[in-house]
Amino acid sequence: MIKPIHKFNNGNGATLCNTCSVIISVGLTDDLYCQKCAVKENWDIKEFYKQMDKEVHQNRGNLNK
């Protein structure tokens, strides 16, 4: 299973794209790819977010880790 890339810089967290390492968001999220790379990887963004939402609801114990 691919995990999100989280980086910390002076206490401010950021999530990076697993393909191109661009900052997806300031703060820690479960996103794996930026929108550009998700399209390149033949990901349907809506399906991607549905899957991520499903995983979060199945793994509620891991939300604050």
TISEGU-787013 format. One record per atom (N, C-alpha, C): residue in three letters; atom name; z, x, y. Coordinates in Angstrom, 1 decimal, decimal comma. Layout:
<sites>
('ALA'; 'CA'; (Z; X; Y)) ...
</sites>
This chain:
<sites>
('MET'; 'N'; (0,0; 0,8; -1,2)) ('MET'; 'CA'; (0,0; 0,0; 0,0)) ('MET'; 'C'; (0,0; 0,9; 1,2)) ('ILE'; 'N'; (-0,8; 0,6; 2,2)) ('ILE'; 'CA'; (-0,9; 1,3; 3,4)) ('ILE'; 'C'; (0,2; 0,9; 4,4)) ('LYS'; 'N'; (0,8; 1,8; 5,0)) ('LYS'; 'CA'; (1,9; 1,5; 5,9)) ('LYS'; 'C'; (1,5; 1,8; 7,3)) ('PRO'; 'N'; (2,0; 1,1; 8,3)) ('PRO'; 'CA'; (1,6; 1,3; 9,7)) ('PRO'; 'C'; (2,1; 2,7; 10,1)) ('ILE'; 'N'; (1,4; 3,3; 11,1)) ('ILE'; 'CA'; (1,8; 4,6; 11,6)) ('ILE'; 'C'; (2,6; 4,3; 12,9)) ('HIS'; 'N'; (3,9; 4,7; 12,9)) ('HIS'; 'CA'; (4,8; 4,5; 14,0)) ('HIS'; 'C'; (5,1; 5,9; 14,6)) ('LYS'; 'N'; (5,0; 6,0; 15,9)) ('LYS'; 'CA'; (5,3; 7,3; 16,5)) ('LYS'; 'C'; (6,3; 7,0; 17,6)) ('PHE'; 'N'; (7,2; 8,0; 17,9)) ('PHE'; 'CA'; (8,2; 7,8; 18,9)) ('PHE'; 'C'; (8,0; 8,9; 20,0)) ('ASN'; 'N'; (8,1; 8,6; 21,2)) ('ASN'; 'CA'; (7,9; 9,5; 22,3)) ('ASN'; 'C'; (9,0; 9,2; 23,3)) ('ASN'; 'N'; (10,0; 10,1; 23,3)) ('ASN'; 'CA'; (11,2; 9,9; 24,2)) ('ASN'; 'C'; (11,8; 8,5; 24,1)) ('GLY'; 'N'; (11,9; 8,0; 22,9)) ('GLY'; 'CA'; (12,5; 6,7; 22,6)) ('GLY'; 'C'; (11,6; 5,5; 22,7)) ('ASN'; 'N'; (10,4; 5,7; 23,2)) ('ASN'; 'CA'; (9,5; 4,6; 23,3)) ('ASN'; 'C'; (8,6; 4,6; 22,1)) ('GLY'; 'N'; (8,6; 3,6; 21,3)) ('GLY'; 'CA'; (7,8; 3,6; 20,0)) ('GLY'; 'C'; (6,4; 3,1; 20,3)) ('ALA'; 'N'; (5,5; 3,5; 19,4)) ('ALA'; 'CA'; (4,1; 3,0; 19,5)) ('ALA'; 'C'; (3,5; 2,9; 18,1)) ('THR'; 'N'; (2,6; 2,0; 17,9)) ('THR'; 'CA'; (1,9; 1,9; 16,6)) ('THR'; 'C'; (0,5; 2,4; 16,7)) ('LEU'; 'N'; (0,1; 3,2; 15,8)) ('LEU'; 'CA'; (-1,3; 3,9; 15,9)) ('LEU'; 'C'; (-2,2; 3,3; 14,8)) ('CYS'; 'N'; (-3,5; 3,3; 15,1)) ('CYS'; 'CA'; (-4,5; 2,8; 14,1)) ('CYS'; 'C'; (-4,5; 3,9; 13,0)) ('ASN'; 'N'; (-4,6; 3,4; 11,8)) ('ASN'; 'CA'; (-4,6; 4,3; 10,6)) ('ASN'; 'C'; (-5,9; 5,0; 10,5)) ('THR'; 'N'; (-7,0; 4,5; 11,1)) ('THR'; 'CA'; (-8,3; 5,2; 11,0)) ('THR'; 'C'; (-8,6; 6,2; 12,2)) ('CYS'; 'N'; (-8,4; 5,7; 13,4)) ('CYS'; 'CA'; (-8,8; 6,6; 14,6)) ('CYS'; 'C'; (-7,6; 7,0; 15,4)) ('SER'; 'N'; (-6,4; 6,6; 15,1)) ('SER'; 'CA'; (-5,2; 7,1; 15,7)) ('SER'; 'C'; (-5,0; 6,6; 17,2)) ('VAL'; 'N'; (-5,8; 5,6; 17,6)) ('VAL'; 'CA'; (-5,6; 5,1; 18,9)) ('VAL'; 'C'; (-4,4; 4,2; 18,9)) ('ILE'; 'N'; (-3,7; 4,1; 20,1)) ('ILE'; 'CA'; (-2,5; 3,3; 20,2)) ('ILE'; 'C'; (-2,9; 1,8; 20,1)) ('ILE'; 'N'; (-2,4; 1,1; 19,1)) ('ILE'; 'CA'; (-2,6; -0,3; 18,9)) ('ILE'; 'C'; (-1,7; -1,1; 19,9)) ('SER'; 'N'; (-0,5; -0,7; 19,9)) ('SER'; 'CA'; (0,5; -1,4; 20,8)) ('SER'; 'C'; (1,6; -0,5; 21,1)) ('VAL'; 'N'; (2,2; -0,8; 22,3)) ('VAL'; 'CA'; (3,5; -0,1; 22,6)) ('VAL'; 'C'; (4,6; -0,9; 21,9)) ('GLY'; 'N'; (5,4; -0,3; 21,2)) ('GLY'; 'CA'; (6,3; -1,0; 20,3)) ('GLY'; 'C'; (5,9; -0,9; 18,9)) ('LEU'; 'N'; (6,8; -1,2; 18,0)) ('LEU'; 'CA'; (6,5; -1,1; 16,6)) ('LEU'; 'C'; (6,0; -2,5; 16,0)) ('THR'; 'N'; (4,8; -2,4; 15,4)) ('THR'; 'CA'; (4,3; -3,6; 14,8)) ('THR'; 'C'; (3,8; -3,3; 13,4)) ('ASP'; 'N'; (3,4; -4,3; 12,7)) ('ASP'; 'CA'; (2,9; -4,0; 11,3)) ('ASP'; 'C'; (1,4; -3,9; 11,2)) ('ASP'; 'N'; (0,7; -3,9; 12,4)) ('ASP'; 'CA'; (-0,7; -3,7; 12,4)) ('ASP'; 'C'; (-1,1; -2,4; 11,8)) ('LEU'; 'N'; (-2,3; -2,4; 11,2)) ('LEU'; 'CA'; (-2,8; -1,2; 10,5)) ('LEU'; 'C'; (-3,9; -0,6; 11,3)) ('TYR'; 'N'; (-4,8; -1,4; 11,8)) ('TYR'; 'CA'; (-6,0; -1,0; 12,5)) ('TYR'; 'C'; (-6,2; -1,6; 13,9)) ('CYS'; 'N'; (-6,9; -0,9; 14,7)) ('CYS'; 'CA'; (-7,2; -1,4; 16,0)) ('CYS'; 'C'; (-8,4; -2,4; 15,7)) ('GLN'; 'N'; (-8,7; -3,3; 16,7)) ('GLN'; 'CA'; (-9,8; -4,2; 16,5)) ('GLN'; 'C'; (-11,1; -3,6; 16,2)) ('LYS'; 'N'; (-11,4; -2,5; 16,8)) ('LYS'; 'CA'; (-12,7; -1,8; 16,6)) ('LYS'; 'C'; (-12,8; -1,3; 15,1)) ('CYS'; 'N'; (-11,8; -0,7; 14,6)) ('CYS'; 'CA'; (-11,8; -0,2; 13,2)) ('CYS'; 'C'; (-11,7; -1,3; 12,2)) ('ALA'; 'N'; (-11,0; -2,4; 12,5)) ('ALA'; 'CA'; (-10,9; -3,5; 11,6)) ('ALA'; 'C'; (-12,3; -4,0; 11,3)) ('VAL'; 'N'; (-13,1; -4,1; 12,4)) ('VAL'; 'CA'; (-14,5; -4,6; 12,2)) ('VAL'; 'C'; (-15,3; -3,6; 11,4)) ('LYS'; 'N'; (-15,1; -2,3; 11,6)) ('LYS'; 'CA'; (-15,8; -1,3; 10,9)) ('LYS'; 'C'; (-15,5; -1,3; 9,4)) ('GLU'; 'N'; (-14,2; -1,6; 9,1)) ('GLU'; 'CA'; (-13,8; -1,7; 7,7)) ('GLU'; 'C'; (-14,1; -3,0; 7,1)) ('ASN'; 'N'; (-14,9; -3,8; 7,7)) ('ASN'; 'CA'; (-15,3; -5,2; 7,2)) ('ASN'; 'C'; (-14,1; -6,1; 7,1)) ('TRP'; 'N'; (-13,1; -5,9; 7,9)) ('TRP'; 'CA'; (-12,0; -6,8; 8,0)) ('TRP'; 'C'; (-12,3; -7,9; 8,9)) ('ASP'; 'N'; (-12,0; -9,1; 8,5)) ('ASP'; 'CA'; (-12,0; -10,3; 9,3)) ('ASP'; 'C'; (-10,6; -10,3; 10,0)) ('ILE'; 'N'; (-10,6; -10,2; 11,3)) ('ILE'; 'CA'; (-9,3; -10,1; 12,0)) ('ILE'; 'C'; (-8,4; -11,3; 11,7)) ('LYS'; 'N'; (-9,0; -12,5; 11,7)) ('LYS'; 'CA'; (-8,2; -13,7; 11,4)) ('LYS'; 'C'; (-7,5; -13,6; 10,0)) ('GLU'; 'N'; (-8,3; -13,2; 9,0)) ('GLU'; 'CA'; (-7,8; -13,0; 7,7)) ('GLU'; 'C'; (-6,8; -11,9; 7,6)) ('PHE'; 'N'; (-7,0; -10,9; 8,3)) ('PHE'; 'CA'; (-6,0; -9,8; 8,4)) ('PHE'; 'C'; (-4,7; -10,3; 8,9)) ('TYR'; 'N'; (-4,7; -11,0; 10,0)) ('TYR'; 'CA'; (-3,4; -11,5; 10,5)) ('TYR'; 'C'; (-2,8; -12,5; 9,6)) ('LYS'; 'N'; (-3,6; -13,3; 9,0)) ('LYS'; 'CA'; (-3,0; -14,3; 8,0)) ('LYS'; 'C'; (-2,3; -13,6; 6,9)) ('GLN'; 'N'; (-2,9; -12,5; 6,4)) ('GLN'; 'CA'; (-2,3; -11,7; 5,3)) ('GLN'; 'C'; (-1,1; -11,0; 5,8)) ('MET'; 'N'; (-1,1; -10,5; 7,0)) ('MET'; 'CA'; (0,1; -9,8; 7,5)) ('MET'; 'C'; (1,2; -10,8; 7,7)) ('ASP'; 'N'; (0,9; -12,0; 8,2)) ('ASP'; 'CA'; (1,9; -13,1; 8,4)) ('ASP'; 'C'; (2,5; -13,5; 7,0)) ('LYS'; 'N'; (1,7; -13,6; 6,0)) ('LYS'; 'CA'; (2,1; -13,9; 4,7)) ('LYS'; 'C'; (3,1; -12,9; 4,1)) ('GLU'; 'N'; (2,7; -11,6; 4,3)) ('GLU'; 'CA'; (3,6; -10,5; 3,8)) ('GLU'; 'C'; (4,9; -10,5; 4,5)) ('VAL'; 'N'; (4,9; -10,8; 5,8)) ('VAL'; 'CA'; (6,2; -10,8; 6,6)) ('VAL'; 'C'; (7,1; -11,9; 6,1)) ('HIS'; 'N'; (6,5; -13,1; 5,8)) ('HIS'; 'CA'; (7,3; -14,1; 5,3)) ('HIS'; 'C'; (7,8; -13,9; 3,9)) ('GLN'; 'N'; (7,1; -13,1; 3,1)) ('GLN'; 'CA'; (7,5; -12,8; 1,7)) ('GLN'; 'C'; (8,6; -11,7; 1,7)) ('ASN'; 'N'; (8,6; -10,9; 2,7)) ('ASN'; 'CA'; (9,5; -9,7; 2,8)) ('ASN'; 'C'; (10,5; -9,8; 4,0)) ('ARG'; 'N'; (11,1; -10,9; 4,2)) ('ARG'; 'CA'; (12,0; -11,1; 5,3)) ('ARG'; 'C'; (13,1; -10,1; 5,4)) ('GLY'; 'N'; (13,5; -9,5; 4,3)) ('GLY'; 'CA'; (14,6; -8,5; 4,3)) ('GLY'; 'C'; (14,2; -7,2; 5,0)) ('ASN'; 'N'; (12,9; -7,0; 5,2)) ('ASN'; 'CA'; (12,4; -5,7; 5,8)) ('ASN'; 'C'; (12,1; -5,9; 7,3)) ('LEU'; 'N'; (12,3; -7,0; 7,9)) ('LEU'; 'CA'; (11,9; -7,2; 9,3)) ('LEU'; 'C'; (12,5; -6,3; 10,3)) ('ASN'; 'N'; (13,8; -5,9; 10,1)) ('ASN'; 'CA'; (14,5; -5,1; 11,1)) ('ASN'; 'C'; (14,6; -3,6; 10,6)) ('LYS'; 'N'; (13,8; -3,2; 9,8)) ('LYS'; 'CA'; (13,9; -1,8; 9,3)) ('LYS'; 'C'; (12,9; -0,9; 10,0)) 
</sites>
